[in-house]
Amino acid sequence: MGRLGKLYFKYGTMGSAKTAMLLTTAYNFEERNMPYLCFKPVVDTRDEKNVIRSRIGIERECGWIYPDTDLYSMINEKVRARLPHAEWILVDEAQFLMPEQVDQLARLVDDYGINVLCYGLRTDFRTHLFEGSRRLFEIADTIDEIKSTCSCGRKTIVNARIDSRGEIITEGEVVEIGGNERYMSVCRKCWRNKKIERNRQGTLPLD
């Protein structure tokens, strides 16, 4: 096919308006009559129905992506049967994709010239890369950071997990869905200072 597509990865910390940007993009596509598809990994169970929802209250229906979903086969069928001229695929919470699913999205870009726009987190609460994000960093055509600001004025980097008292947690399952009651976005310095402070209280081992 003659059309050239790209695989995009737009990443930021929690609260950086990633989902709001995706939903705004979808709205703009509709305004211009540009066909597109929205998807989200089903691991995000905060919503019982298949929607992408922003913290500011806007939402849009989407398709679920399961860990064993073959995105190439699924979207290839949709493109051929329903949307032969689809131009964009929008994926929210892309950090939860399997590495092979990122490869499948890249193949759709290369084979059909579709643009795939993925939004997600870079790292988990331990500051380690998510597997889906790692693969996107490895093969995405375009990578952009969505920046937000820590309370101290520096750029946020860490998606810190907190307990009911608002104190930093550094152990636990990698995936734990939650909002402001479980996470806060901070810069690296504030994250380390909070860990040091809690370590002095004898409640947290310093990494």
Salt bridges, closest charged atoms under 4 A:
GLU30 OE2 - ARG60 NH1 2.49
ASP44 OD2 - LYS40 NZ 3.88
ASP44 OD2 - ARG46 NH2 2.93
ASP47 OD2 - LYS40 NZ 3.71
ASP47 OD1 - ARG53 NH1 1.94
GLU59 OE2 - LYS49 NZ 3.35
GLU59 OE1 - ARG53 NH2 2.52
GLU93 OE2 - ARG46 NH2 3.08
ASP103 OD1 - ARG135 NE 2.82
ASP111 OD2 - ARG107 NE 3.50
ASP124 OD2 - ARG126 NH2 2.72
GLU131 OE2 - ARG134 NE 3.69
GLU138 OE1 - ARG135 NH1 2.82
ASP144 OD2 - LYS10 NZ 3.11
GLU145 OE1 - LYS155 NZ 3.13
ASP163 OD2 - ARG165 NH2 3.63
ASP163 OD2 - ARG198 NH2 3.40
GLU167 OE1 - ARG165 NH2 3.21
GLU167 OE1 - ARG198 NE 3.51
GLU176 OE1 - ARG161 NH1 3.33
GLU176 OE2 - ARG182 NH2 2.45
ASP207 OD2 - LYS195 NZ 3.33
